[in-house]
C-alpha cells in the first residue's frame, strides 16, 4: 500500500514538472486615437482630414505564443498573431487570420531557433531597433515612407528562418521564403490576359547580424524580395504619388546603431533600397535617420527625430520629415501620447509626357494618411492616442 502511494505521488510530481515546463501566453495591444492632417489627397486636389486612426504607435493585435520543454535544452516554440482594426473590428494584413505572424519551430539553448511559417525578415528584426518608429510612440508615422526598406511590416510567407542565440552580445540570422510555385523557384509576376489573371509568386532571401552589449548596439541586414507584388498581401511598390510599377526585384540593405546615455537614448540608421521594375530602369531610395528620446520621469518621456529620403534613377524625389512625441505612462501597460510630425517633398517626374510634382506622404503605409494631394507638397500629422497592452 505504501509503495503504491509513493508511486502515485511520484507520477503526480512528474506531471506537475512537465506542465510547469510548458506554457502558452495570450497577449496583445490596442492602439487608438484621433489624427489630424492638413493636406490629404481628394478627387479635386487636397483637403484637411480628421479621422479615427488605430495602430499608429503599434499595430493593434492579439496573439498566442507557447513553448514546450523537450529536454536537454531543446524546446518547441510557436507564435500565432492576428492584426485587427479597432475602429471597425476588421482583420488587418489583407484579412489574413494570423497575418502578423504564424510560425512553429525548435529552439536550442546556446545555439538558436529554427522556425517555419509566416515571419519577419532580418531587416525588420535587426534594423527596426534603431528607428524612431520602434523606439517611440511615433510608431508607424515615423517609419520611412511605405516601408520600402522593410523596417516594420516585412512579413515573409512560406519562410524557414534561423535566429542564433546571443554569443557575447552578437547574434545573426538567415531566412529563405519559398515561391511555392512549380517551375518558378525564383518567383514570377502576376499576369492578366483578358479576363484571366494568373497569380504569380514571390521569393525572399534575408540575412542579418547584430551586436548589443551594455549601452551600445549596432546591426546590419540585407533582404532581397523577388516579385514583391506577387506576395499575399503584396508589398508596396510606390512612394508618395510615385508609382514604381510592377517590380521584379526589391533589394534593401541597411545599418543602424544606438547608444544609451543615462535616461536618454540616441540612434541612427541608413537604408539603401534598389527597386527594379519588370520593364523599366530601376530607382534607388536612400533613407537617412537620426533621433533621440529622454525620460524626464519614470512616467514622462519625449523625443525628436529627422529622416531624409532621397529617390533617384527612373524616378526622383526628396522628402524631409521631422518627428516629435510626448508619452505619459498611466501604468506599466497603459499610456497616452501626442505626436506632431511634418514632412516636405520636393522634385518632379515626367509621367506620360506630363511633369508631375512630388507629393508628401507620412506613414509606413498609404493606408494611414495617404498622399498630400495635387497642389500640396507638404503634410502635417497631429495625433492624440491611447495604447493599452495586455
PyMOL commands that set and color helices and strands:
alter all, ss='L'
color gray80, all
select helices_A, chain A and resi 2-20+93-95+122-130+132-135+139-142+145-147+228-230
alter helices_A, ss='H'
color red, helices_A
select strands_A, chain A and resi 22-42+45-52+61-71+74-83+101-108+112-120+155-164+170-177+191-193+196-198+203-213+216-226+238-239+242-243+247-261+264-277+283-295+300-313+317-329+334-346+348-351+354-357+378-389
alter strands_A, ss='S'
color yellow, strands_A
deselect
rebuild
show_as cartoon
